[in-house]
Amino acid sequence: MKNYHSFNFLKNIYFVRTGGSIEEEVAAHLIKEEIERLGGAANIEEFLVDAANIKEEKLVLDGKYEIECKGSGYSGNTKIEGVTGNLVSISSIEELNMTNLCNKIILTPGKRVQYQAYMKAIKEKALGFITTTGDVYKNNKDVDLDPYLNREPYYKEGYIPTVMIRMKDAERILERGYKTANLTLISEDFKRNSRNVVAEIKGEIEDEIITFTAHYDSVAYSKGAYDNATGVITLLQLYEYYMRNKPKRTLRFIWCGSEEMGLLGSKAYVNSHEDELEKIVLNINVDMVAVTLGYDIACVTGDVSIIHNIEYTSKELGFPIHVYQGVYSSDSTPFADKGIPSISFARLAKQGGATIHSHNDVIERLSEPNYIKTYTFIINLSERWINAAYFPIERKMPENMKDELDYYLLRKIRPEKKY
């Protein structure tokens, strides 16, 4: 295995693998088998996720103009004949604040309804939401209508039937000035299993654990080469390296399921391993690398001293990377929310380059040389910390990051900017 090159594993999981699906389970077992082929052992840990069977979905404007739509599970059900209400468009906080939503059907751009809009809609008894996907420059045949699930922080407050349409159709609706909408949604909501794949390499110091995470699921219609099969193979490369080079501290590798459904795999992991969290001193997450046209970043949810450490090493090794403090929308976040310093590494695509969350996320947009540069840097950086005489990163979470985590996880509403 001296010449192990994990890029070759990409093609093994190059298929749609949505959270909780049979295909995601197949991918989990392929990862487990690869770990075993490398001489290690892995466990598959199951957890429950939401799923839905949409039986009927329909959107009709002004009583006669039907628009193709996709229903959102866990957003509730209408009567068989649907619900009819006046149509309003909400694109800003200002419009939201000035609009009474009672008995209205609300058109709002974006796949997810803003939390503030959802809370106001619940309070004022709105009838439904219409969300959007794609952009106005694409023909409808080039835009996938995602089967999108409403998320628990929303539906625990109440249900509002929701359908998704294409952005180009949304533009047409507003141009033509439709006044009313009839929305029909009949959905059967249920639970099914998703999975994390977990492998460990014991170190001399067993009570200081560094976790490496990457999600292996994809969204519907996407083979997820960039997002995030590249993270999967990066963890395999790191795992193989540390199998050959015994680490001083214990390492735990977690390939997370159902990240695209709201970081559900990493949330399940930290919740089910609560008694071990005090031993975890750092989380390193990899989410989207190897893209041809792009630039490397490291998002630190932790103390600014970690930023200085990474920047120093990047200059020492001549590896350009943009390092900043913030909350990255991936599997590092549930670890950070437990007070564990967390870093997400990514190579972000330039505008007009590779795209994610669509059928366009393909292997052809990826670069092996860029992939090697990124994982080599992560190995060189992590090895300094893993094998340090004393672990150089303090296990603390600054107050500003606690606030950012609260905003991200919808425990607080971010204050509106004053101009």
Phi, psi and omega in degrees: 000011183298331182256027181301130179228101189292346179303331180294340181284345181309313185295339181291329181244026182275070177204161179296131185215069183289155184303127178084359183274166175299323180294324176295321177298318177301315179298320179301316181289328176294320177295315179302315180296324178292321176299316179294324177296331178278002178095009181253193179222148181219150174248147172253120182252120183270152174208160184270142175228162178287149174210161183212147172245105182278117184268329177207138179213130185202142177223121181234129180259137178049033173078357185212345184256107182269136179245133177298136183214169175229128181285151178257123176293160181058028174245006177099178182232148171263177168291167180305320181279358179084186175240144181237132179205169175295142182268129174233149178250128180236114181239358182210163177298323181296315177298319180300313183294333185263002186244129172279125187263000183301126179060022179258154168252125195253121173268121182224129183290141180112155182289330182244139175288136175301141185301319180298320179294321180295316180296320178292321179296320177297313183297320186263007174060055172292159183268330184185166176238146168240115178257175186225160174217160180082198176218169188286350182269352182258141172292152184303326181294343181263002182241118178282135173272105185288138169282093191262138179260134169296147187257156189304317179303336177275301190290343175292342176272344181144166185251136173227113182307132187226136172233156180247138175233174178278149183300324180297323176292323178297318178298318180296321179301316182287322178299322184273353173068036177301144186257324184234160176222142170247122184242126178240129176215120174237116187226142171253111182265142180204181179245151172211170185275138165241178189213145164253143174253124188235129176226148184229144171239114182291139174248177177297323179260107185269346182261013168233110186245133171253126178259139172247131181230151170198141179270148182245358178278167175230175172271170178299145178072355185247133174280352170056046178293307180285314182243092008217043174300332178293326174292321178303310185287332176296316178296324176297319179295317178296318180299314180297321180297313183282343169292325180275335183237092189305125182279153177287323179253156181288137180243138177233127182252127184232112173269111192268136173271159170056034174295321183293347180264010179118037178059037190290326180293313180290326175296317179296322182295310183293328179288325182272351179239034184305322184288348181256352190296329180298335180278342183279117185260345182196143171242132176242119183248144177236118184223096175080099174228182170078358182295146184292304179264105183182186180214148184274142177225158169225119178260119185257117170259087186173196184289150180296339178299331178293322177300313181299321180297313180294318180297320178300313182292324179297322177289321179299319185264353180071036180248109182289127180207137177270121184244132181210165179262132180175189177249120181264135186280072178200196192287357172289332190295315178298329175291314179300325180293342175266011177088010182265121176306134187223144179229130172251124175260140178207159167242106189274139180285146174282153180302131183092354178265221184296148176238158178241175175058039177199175177291353180275358179278091190234160181300328185299341180273002187255155183234120177299314179302318178295322178300314181298319179299317183291311183291332176295319177295316180298320177297311182298320180289310184295326181296325177300317182284315185298323184256013179293148177300316174233135184297124191277354183253121181286137181276087179209160180234116182298155183299322181294329177284328174298319177297314181297323176295320177298319179294314183297317183272011172064026174276339176223152174268127179297132180301141178290141178290141177254129183253000000 
